[in-house]
């Protein structure tokens, strides 16, 4: 269990720093484009929650959902990087209109 701790910490950091904000941003701004992916993730997640009662099975089977969830995590990390660049430009007194939105 100690050997899986780094992956677990990274996964939870990625979930809260990337996936959650990225999912919120994508659903709010581009729902019609991400709707099939959202339905797939939710449907497979519900199926897995009904089928797997053992925590060990869930830990192994989450790898099947991870690539699809990484799509939203990258969106969230990109939005985070854009906000960071905008803050830096504001501090330097440069216009940030090119990166807005």
N, C-alpha and C positions, 0 to 999 in steps of 0.2 A: 504494500500500500504506500510505503514511503517513496517508492520509485515513481509512482503516478502523480504525486503531489505537484510537481512543476507543471505538468500538462493540465491538471485540474485548476490551478491558480491562473494559468494563462487562459484557459477556456472561460472562466468566470469573468476575468478582466475583459476579454474580447466580447463577451455577451453584453456586459453593462456599458462598455465604452464604445462598442461598435454596432452590435446587432440591434439592441433596443432602440438607440437613436436612429439607426439606418432604416429599420423597419418602420418606425413612426414617420420618418421623412418620406420614404418611398410610398407608403400607403396614403399619406396626406397629399403629396404632390403629384404622384403618378400612379394612382390606383388602377386605372384601366390597363396600364402596361404591366403591372406586377400582380394583377389579380390571379392569373393561372398559377404562378409560383406560390402565392399566399395560400391558395386552395390546396395545392399539393402538400405544402409543409404542414398545414393544419390537419388535413385529412390523414396523412401518414403519421403525424404526431398522435392524433386521436386513436388510430388503429393500434399503434404501439402501446399506448397507455392502457388499452383494453386487453391486449394480448400478453404483455410482459408484466408479471407481478414480482419478478425477482430483480433486485437492484443490479446484480451482476450482469444479467441479460440486457438491461437497459443501458448499462455502461458500455457494453460492446456494440449494441445496435444503434447507438446514437451516431456512430460514424457514418451511417447511411444518410442521415439528415444533415450532417455537418457541411458537406459541400454546398448544399442549397442555402443553408443559413449563412455561410460565408459571403454570399452575394450581398446580403443586407449588411453584414458586418463591414464590408469594404465601403459601402455607401456611407455608413456612419463614420468610419475613420476618415473618409474623404471630406465629409462635412466638417469634421473636427479640425482637419488640416487647413481647410479654407478659412474657418473662423480664426485660427491662429495667425494665418498670413494677414488677414484683414486687420487684426489687432496690432500686428507689427507695423503695418503700413500707416495706421492711424497714429501710432506713436512717433513715426518718422515724419508725419505731416504730408504724406503722399496721398493722392486720391485713390480710393479703393473701389471705384465704380466698375472696373474691368472684371473683378472677381465676384461682385455681388450677384447672388442668385446662382 
